[in-house]
Amino acid sequence: MPPDDAGLARGVWTVVVAAGSGTRFGGPKQFAMVGARRVLDWSLDTARAASDGVVVVLPPDRAAAEGGVAGGSTRSESVRRGLRHVPDDAEIICVHDAARPFASLHLFRAVVDAVRGGADAAVPALPVADTIKQVDGEGRVVATPDRASLVAVQTPQAFRADVLRRAHAGSPEGTDDAALVEASGGTVRTVPGERINRKLTEPDDLEWARVAAGTEI
């Protein structure tokens, strides 16, 4: 590891969340092949380069064989199970979804640097290109937010370790960990996200990833 990356990793641990069943994908996408490696392996390789240590959270039936931690029934519970295995002296904890295999070392560096710069948490974010509508339970539009104030967030997300642990106290649920920090009163900063850092959700995303692995990475 180059000296600057060694400095990046000091005091940083990453929880890689790979416990999903892949309902929309049609199976556990984290074990699908992209080139010569699995989606999970792409994510783990970068997380390990950016961290002193990595905890990978996996489906219960795969955890022992893969040397990981068994996940829970929700994403937030899976993160909490991973947090239990992060050393108490970790200063910064990153949380990364394994389904984003192309997150770069630069992106890890950006969120970690933002936390070291004073933020409680930092998340990668991209501008929203589409007009967003808020709808009610019957599908009627009730509001059109100004998209200039909206961003789409990605992982890895970085946190002061004590802030993340406190945000998870009481076992709250959220779509990402930054939302839990927001709810607990923490300050979340954004850094520029990366278009290549796409989340694999549908089967077509895997085909895109295989092309991207050969042409972009």
C-alpha positions in Angstrom: 0.0 0.0 0.0 1.5 3.4 -0.9 2.4 5.7 2.1 -0.6 8.1 1.5 -3.0 5.2 1.5 -1.5 3.7 4.6 -2.2 7.1 6.3 -5.7 7.0 5.0 -6.3 3.6 6.6 -5.0 4.4 10.0 -7.8 4.1 12.6 -10.4 3.3 9.9 -12.5 0.2 9.8 -15.1 -0.7 7.2 -18.3 -2.7 7.5 -19.1 -4.2 4.1 -22.8 -5.1 4.0 -23.5 -8.1 1.9 -26.3 -9.9 3.7 -29.1 -9.2 1.2 -31.1 -11.9 -0.6 -31.3 -10.0 -3.8 -35.1 -10.2 -4.2 -35.2 -7.7 -7.1 -32.1 -9.2 -8.7 -33.4 -12.7 -8.6 -30.7 -14.1 -6.3 -27.8 -13.0 -4.1 -26.1 -10.5 -6.4 -23.0 -10.1 -4.2 -21.8 -13.6 -5.4 -22.4 -12.9 -9.1 -19.3 -12.8 -11.3 -18.0 -9.6 -12.8 -14.9 -10.5 -14.8 -12.7 -12.9 -12.8 -14.1 -11.8 -9.4 -17.4 -11.8 -7.6 -19.2 -8.5 -6.9 -18.4 -9.0 -3.3 -14.7 -9.4 -4.0 -14.5 -6.1 -6.0 -16.0 -4.3 -3.0 -13.8 -6.1 -0.4 -10.6 -5.4 -2.2 -11.1 -1.6 -2.2 -12.4 -1.6 1.4 -9.3 -3.5 2.6 -7.0 -1.0 0.8 -8.8 1.9 2.6 -9.0 0.4 6.1 -7.1 -1.0 9.0 -9.6 -3.8 9.0 -12.9 -5.0 7.4 -15.9 -6.8 8.7 -18.1 -8.4 6.0 -21.7 -9.1 6.9 -23.1 -12.0 4.9 -26.3 -14.2 4.7 -26.3 -16.5 7.7 -25.8 -19.6 5.5 -22.6 -18.2 3.9 -21.0 -16.3 6.9 -19.0 -19.1 8.4 -17.6 -20.3 5.0 -16.6 -16.8 4.0 -15.1 -15.8 7.3 -17.8 -13.1 7.9 -20.6 -12.2 10.3 -24.1 -13.4 9.9 -26.5 -10.6 8.9 -29.9 -9.7 10.3 -33.4 -9.4 8.9 -32.9 -5.7 7.9 -30.0 -3.7 6.6 -29.7 -1.7 9.8 -29.6 -4.9 11.9 -26.9 -6.3 9.6 -24.8 -3.1 10.1 -25.3 -3.4 13.9 -24.1 -7.0 13.8 -21.0 -5.9 11.9 -20.4 -3.0 14.3 -20.1 -5.5 17.2 -16.9 -6.8 15.6 -15.2 -3.4 15.0 -12.6 -2.8 17.7 -13.4 -0.2 20.3 -10.4 1.9 19.4 -11.5 2.4 15.8 -11.7 6.2 15.1 -13.7 6.2 11.9 -16.0 3.5 10.6 -17.1 3.3 7.0 -20.2 1.4 5.9 -20.2 0.2 2.3 -22.8 -1.8 0.3 -21.2 -4.7 -1.4 -23.6 -4.1 -4.3 -21.5 -1.1 -5.3 -18.4 -2.9 -6.6 -16.8 0.0 -8.3 -16.4 2.5 -5.4 -12.9 3.8 -5.7 -10.2 4.3 -3.2 -10.4 8.0 -3.9 -14.1 7.9 -2.8 -13.1 6.2 0.5 -10.4 8.8 0.9 -12.9 11.7 0.3 -15.4 10.6 3.0 -12.8 9.7 5.5 -11.0 13.1 5.0 -14.4 14.9 5.5 -14.8 13.2 8.9 -11.3 13.9 9.9 -12.0 17.5 8.9 -14.7 17.7 11.6 -17.9 16.2 10.2 -19.8 13.6 12.2 -20.5 11.7 8.9 -19.8 12.1 5.2 -21.6 10.6 2.2 -20.9 10.6 -1.5 -23.7 12.4 -3.4 -24.7 13.0 -7.0 -27.0 15.7 -8.3 -30.5 14.5 -9.2 -31.1 14.8 -13.0 -34.8 13.9 -13.0 -37.7 15.9 -11.6 -38.8 14.3 -8.4 -42.5 14.1 -7.4 -43.8 13.4 -3.9 -46.9 11.2 -4.0 -49.5 10.0 -1.4 -50.6 6.5 -0.8 -52.9 6.6 -3.8 -50.3 7.8 -6.2 -51.4 11.4 -6.4 -48.7 14.1 -6.6 -48.7 16.2 -3.5 -45.4 18.1 -4.0 -42.5 18.7 -6.4 -39.3 19.4 -4.5 -36.7 21.7 -6.0 -34.2 19.3 -7.5 -31.4 21.8 -6.9 -31.7 20.9 -3.2 -31.8 17.1 -3.8 -28.9 14.6 -4.2 -28.7 10.9 -4.6 -26.4 9.4 -2.0 -24.0 6.4 -2.3 -21.7 4.4 -0.2 -19.0 4.2 1.3 -20.3 6.4 4.0 -17.8 7.4 6.8 -18.6 8.2 10.4 -16.9 9.1 13.6 -17.0 5.8 15.4 -18.8 7.0 18.5 -21.4 8.9 16.4 -22.3 5.8 14.4 -22.5 3.6 17.5 -24.7 6.1 19.2 -26.9 6.5 16.2 -27.5 2.7 16.2 -28.3 2.6 20.0 -31.9 1.4 20.5 -31.9 -0.5 17.2 -33.5 2.1 14.9 -34.2 1.4 11.2 -33.2 3.5 8.2 -32.5 3.2 4.5 -28.9 4.2 5.2 -26.7 4.9 8.2 -26.5 8.6 7.5 -30.2 8.9 8.1 -29.8 7.4 11.5 -27.0 10.0 12.3 -29.3 12.8 11.0 -32.1 11.5 13.3 -29.7 11.5 16.3 -28.7 15.1 15.7 -25.4 14.5 13.9 -23.9 16.6 11.1 -23.6 14.9 7.7 -21.5 16.4 4.9 -21.6 15.4 1.3 -18.6 14.8 -1.1 -18.8 14.4 -4.8 -20.0 10.9 -5.7 -18.9 8.9 -8.8 -21.1 7.9 -11.7 -19.3 4.5 -12.0 -20.3 3.8 -8.3 -23.6 2.4 -9.4 -25.6 0.1 -7.2 -26.4 -3.3 -8.8 -30.1 -3.8 -8.2 -31.7 -5.4 -11.3 -30.3 -8.1 -13.6 -29.5 -5.5 -16.3 -27.2 -3.8 -13.8 -25.0 -6.9 -13.8 -24.6 -6.8 -17.6 -23.6 -3.1 -17.3 -21.1 -4.0 -14.6 -19.4 -6.6 -16.8 -19.0 -4.1 -19.5 -17.8 -1.4 -17.1 -15.2 -3.9 -15.6 -13.7 -4.3 -19.0 -13.8 -0.7 -20.2 -13.8 1.7 -17.2 -12.0 0.0 -14.3 
